[in-house]
Amino acid sequence: MNYQVQLNNGQAINLTNAEFDATAFTATLNDQKINFVNIGGAIINKHIIISVLPVSATQVEMQA
C-alpha cells in the first residue's frame, strides 16, 4: 500500500508499496528513548511527524 507521512514543516514523505506496521511504529513513536526514525530511507526527528495516512485517504481529502 502507498502511504504519505505528513510533517509539521509542510513537507510530506511518500512511501510507495510500503509494508507498514502501525502497531510497531506507534510503539517506536511513544518510546521516550528514541528521537529519530527511519522512514523511506530518510532519518527524521519523530517529533515533526503529524500523521501517516494511506494515500487513498489523502486523495479523498483533496477532492472534498
N, C-alpha and C positions, 0 to 999 in steps of 0.2 A: 504494500500500500504506500501511497505518497503522503508525506506529512509536510507541514510548514511550521517552523519554530519561529514564533514572533518575539522580538526583543524590544526592550523598553527604549531603545535609541531609534526606533522606527525602522530598523532593518529586519529582514527575515531570512532564515536559512531554509531552503527547500531540500527535502530528503526524498529522493526518487527510489521506489522499490525497496524501502527500508523495512527491516524487521524491528519492530518497536515493542518493547515490553514495558507497558505503562506502570506496572507494579514495581518493577526493579528501578525504573527511572525516578519514580516518586520517592522510593526509599533513598536513592542517591541524593536527590534534592533536599530531603529532610535531614540528611546526615550533617551535623554541625561541623564535623571534621573535614568535610570536603568543600572546597571553594570553586573548583573548576571541573567542567565536564567536557567530554569529547562528543561532539555532535557532527556527524557527516564529515569527519576529518578535521574539523575546527575545534580548537580548545578554547572554551569561553567561560567567563565567570558565571556561575549558576544564578547569581542574583539579578542578571539582566534578562532572564527568561520570563516572558509574560505567559505564553501558552504554547502548547504543542497540539496542533489540530490536524485531522485528516484534510487533505487538500479539497476534498469534496465539500467539507463544511465551510471552508473559506470562500469557495466559489459561490455557494448559496448566499453568503453574506454580501458579496459584491453585487449580485444580481438584484437583491432586495432593495 
